């Protein structure tokens, strides 16, 4: 019987539990033994009780639970080769044939590195006498599949990451709450949303709540953004709007690569010589990440979890390591490496202030 392990890694995202449930149950359905690695890569490095066999009933109720019930971590040890060596050893000692990892770009980059190093890790385990040649023989090829779990929706090659629509729904709900009090006092609110280097949450929340102005990293405002923002907000006020909502992505930058902060925006809105609006800042923080998954994320996680198990079973030593994407409403397998590479290129383009490049990379599908 094949042993298929699933783990969640990096920042949690709504829908991760649905992934674990789908993988565990699909694995059982196709006659395999499912395992969970608790606490992400940390659990793989620790081994022992962190790697546990799962039964059908162990994941009952998982669909509707927020966070990740099998735990996650941002594991420092796995960044170093000795950590990955121990992780490889633990996988073999537990007889794990395949690993399904649900995480963000950092976690999937880690997965790709692990896969690339696998042959040399096996060699080192044998040459240092930790395992013998016979023990490693059935595990010559690391069978690994990625699922993208992140609220940021920042991975190239997939239309939606698991958790992004739940975070977006949460943001919209919070903005609705804020609007009620803003309107009552005729106030302005500067609302900071998460997304790391990606403006998807801020952009979509801006559209979905009809915000007055937004800031995202990929498309910094021109140098005259202060005048532009004040003019637009003044116009909305002239039209009778009693509330002002500005949404700012946590990674927002200006044209020159300097950070635009909520304080800067607040000072401008409150400036007595200008709009003179009574202004508050709300940093939504981790409420965006917690809570139950919306229906879309439960569905995406379930369909992709099932596909991940199929991908694992159909993989051959020649198959390129893949991740499961959704493109134009189709659940598809795509090469993990290209997605990771392209995601890094976006971050680099933003860093180099090549914003046109960043935008075009966000828009383009890589060819495979
Ligand atoms: O990647 C998900 C995310 O929530 C980002 O939006 C945010 O920048 C980061 O994680 C916050 O990390 P932490 O959970 O370590 O505070």
Boltz pocket constraint, residues with backbone or C-beta under 6 A from the ligand:
constraints:
  - pocket:
      binder: B
      contacts: [[A, 11], [A, 12], [A, 104], [A, 150], [A, 151], [A, 152], [A, 194], [A, 195], [A, 196], [A, 250], [A, 289]]
      max_distance: 6.0
